[in-house]
Amino acid sequence: MTFGRDHWWAVAHSADPDDLREEILTGFKSGKPFTPYVPTIDLPAPIARVLDFGCGVGRSFPYLKGIAQHITGFDLPPMIERCWSLAPVRADVLSDRWEDVRAGHFDLVFAALVLQHIEPVQCRSYLEGFARMAPAVYLLTRAGSDFGGNVLDLIGETTLFDPGDCIEVDHDPATNQLRVLGRRTFEEARRATAGHFEILLRSRHP
């Protein structure tokens, strides 16, 4: 099975928007609405500028429009190309140039269900960028990476952030939102072999 950048590059070139949405949100073609998950944890406020990292085709934009004054979406070039036409609402900036995005400053990096799909070396590089770009990172991630290991453990190894507690969540079919299953310490969650977690990371970068 193909994972990582090559997989999502190919997916973004899909001719059928519904196939693309199904790849992003399993169950979309069976009736699951392509609506954003609303975080169950408190985010820092106020938020003037937010980066939607791995924005896909803008699934989270409607939520982010309600909490931030300015949205930047970042993803691979073919995904950004699809985002221009498929996003339910427009971001202020869409970019596929990480060097340009990394030079910016944000109040929050928002990364929902993306880090588990990124190769560990590249993921670590992105995390280093996050720590310099914003004081806080909201993360929704599967514990297990597509490449083995635990995404939260990789974050801990960087020593770049002060992590809060992890909220274990899953999809609630009654509301199509996140359902809280429990709370774990970061150290407990970074040893997990399965499950999805929300966490707020505070950057240690001066």
C-alpha positions in Angstrom: 0.0 0.0 0.0 1.3 3.5 -0.9 1.5 6.1 1.9 2.8 9.6 2.3 3.4 12.3 -0.2 3.2 10.2 -3.3 -0.2 8.8 -2.2 -1.8 12.2 -1.5 -0.3 13.6 -4.7 -2.0 11.0 -6.7 -5.3 11.3 -4.7 -5.4 15.1 -5.3 -5.3 14.4 -9.1 -8.5 12.3 -8.8 -11.0 13.4 -11.5 -14.0 12.8 -9.2 -14.5 15.3 -6.3 -16.5 12.7 -4.4 -13.7 10.2 -4.6 -11.3 12.9 -3.3 -13.6 13.7 -0.4 -14.1 10.0 0.4 -10.3 9.6 0.6 -10.1 12.6 3.0 -13.2 11.5 5.0 -13.9 7.8 5.0 -17.6 7.3 4.8 -18.4 10.5 2.8 -19.8 8.5 -0.1 -22.0 6.6 2.3 -23.6 9.7 3.7 -21.2 11.1 6.2 -21.3 14.9 5.8 -18.1 16.7 4.8 -18.4 19.1 7.7 -15.5 20.2 10.0 -14.9 18.7 13.3 -15.2 21.3 16.1 -12.4 20.9 18.7 -13.5 19.7 22.1 -10.6 21.5 23.8 -10.3 25.2 24.3 -8.2 27.1 21.8 -6.2 30.2 22.6 -8.1 33.5 21.9 -8.1 35.9 20.2 -6.9 34.4 16.9 -6.0 36.9 14.2 -4.1 34.5 11.9 -4.5 30.7 11.7 -2.6 28.3 9.4 -4.7 25.3 8.3 -1.8 22.8 7.7 -2.8 20.1 5.3 -6.0 21.9 4.5 -7.0 19.4 1.8 -10.0 20.9 0.0 -11.0 23.2 2.8 -13.1 21.0 5.0 -12.1 23.0 8.2 -12.4 26.4 6.6 -16.1 27.0 7.8 -15.1 26.4 11.4 -11.9 28.4 11.2 -13.8 31.3 9.6 -15.7 31.6 12.9 -12.7 31.8 15.1 -10.0 33.6 13.1 -9.7 36.8 11.2 -7.3 35.5 8.5 -6.9 31.9 7.3 -4.0 30.5 5.3 -4.3 27.0 3.9 -1.3 25.0 3.0 -1.1 21.6 1.2 0.6 19.8 -1.7 0.4 21.7 -5.1 -2.3 19.4 -6.6 -4.4 19.6 -3.5 -4.3 23.3 -3.4 -5.3 23.4 -7.0 -8.4 21.3 -6.1 -9.0 23.5 -3.0 -9.5 26.6 -5.2 -12.6 25.0 -6.7 -13.9 22.7 -4.0 -13.5 24.6 -0.8 -16.9 25.3 0.8 -15.7 28.8 1.8 -12.6 30.7 0.8 -9.4 31.0 2.7 -7.6 34.3 2.6 -4.4 32.7 1.3 -3.9 29.3 -0.3 -0.3 28.2 -0.7 1.7 25.1 -1.7 5.1 26.8 -1.0 6.2 25.7 2.5 9.2 28.1 2.4 6.8 31.0 2.0 4.3 29.8 4.6 7.1 29.0 7.1 8.3 32.6 6.9 5.0 33.8 8.2 3.7 34.2 11.8 0.4 32.8 13.1 -1.5 32.8 16.3 -2.4 29.1 15.8 -1.4 26.2 13.6 -4.4 23.9 13.0 -3.5 20.4 11.9 -6.4 18.0 11.8 -5.9 14.4 10.7 -2.8 15.0 8.7 0.4 14.3 10.6 -0.2 10.6 10.7 0.1 10.6 6.9 3.5 12.3 6.7 6.9 10.5 6.7 8.6 10.9 10.1 11.6 12.9 8.8 9.4 15.3 7.0 7.0 15.5 9.9 9.8 16.5 12.2 10.8 19.2 9.8 7.2 20.6 9.8 7.1 20.5 13.6 10.3 22.5 13.8 8.5 25.1 11.5 5.4 25.1 13.7 7.4 25.9 16.8 8.8 29.0 15.2 5.7 30.1 13.4 3.1 30.1 16.1 2.9 30.0 19.9 0.3 27.2 19.8 -0.6 24.2 17.7 -4.0 22.4 17.7 -3.5 18.8 16.7 -6.1 16.1 15.9 -4.2 12.9 15.0 -4.4 9.2 15.0 -1.8 7.9 17.4 -0.3 5.4 14.9 1.6 6.8 12.0 1.2 5.2 8.5 4.9 4.6 8.8 5.0 2.9 12.2 5.5 4.4 15.6 3.4 7.0 17.4 2.9 10.5 16.1 2.8 11.9 19.7 6.0 10.2 20.6 7.7 11.8 17.6 6.4 15.2 18.9 7.8 14.4 22.4 11.2 13.5 20.9 11.5 17.0 19.4 11.3 18.7 22.8 9.9 21.7 20.9 6.6 21.9 22.8 4.9 21.9 26.2 2.0 19.5 25.5 -1.3 19.6 27.4 -3.3 16.5 28.2 -4.6 14.4 25.3 -8.3 13.9 24.8 -9.1 10.6 23.2 -11.9 11.0 20.6 -13.7 9.2 17.9 -16.4 10.0 15.3 -20.0 10.3 16.8 -22.4 9.1 14.1 -25.3 10.8 15.8 -23.8 14.3 15.5 -21.0 13.8 13.0 -18.7 15.5 15.5 -16.0 14.3 17.9 -17.1 12.2 20.8 -14.8 12.3 23.9 -13.8 8.9 25.1 -11.4 10.0 27.9 -8.4 11.9 28.9 -4.8 10.8 29.0 -1.5 12.4 30.0 0.8 13.1 27.1 3.2 10.4 28.3 0.4 7.9 28.3 -0.8 8.9 24.9 2.6 8.8 23.3 2.8 5.1 24.3 -0.6 4.3 22.7 -0.8 2.0 19.7 -4.2 3.0 18.5 -6.9 5.7 18.9 -7.3 9.4 17.9 -6.3 12.2 20.1 -6.7 16.0 20.4 -4.0 18.0 22.0 -2.9 21.7 22.3 0.9 22.1 22.0 2.6 25.3 23.3 5.8 26.2 21.6 9.0 26.5 23.6 10.5 28.7 20.9 11.4 32.2 22.5 
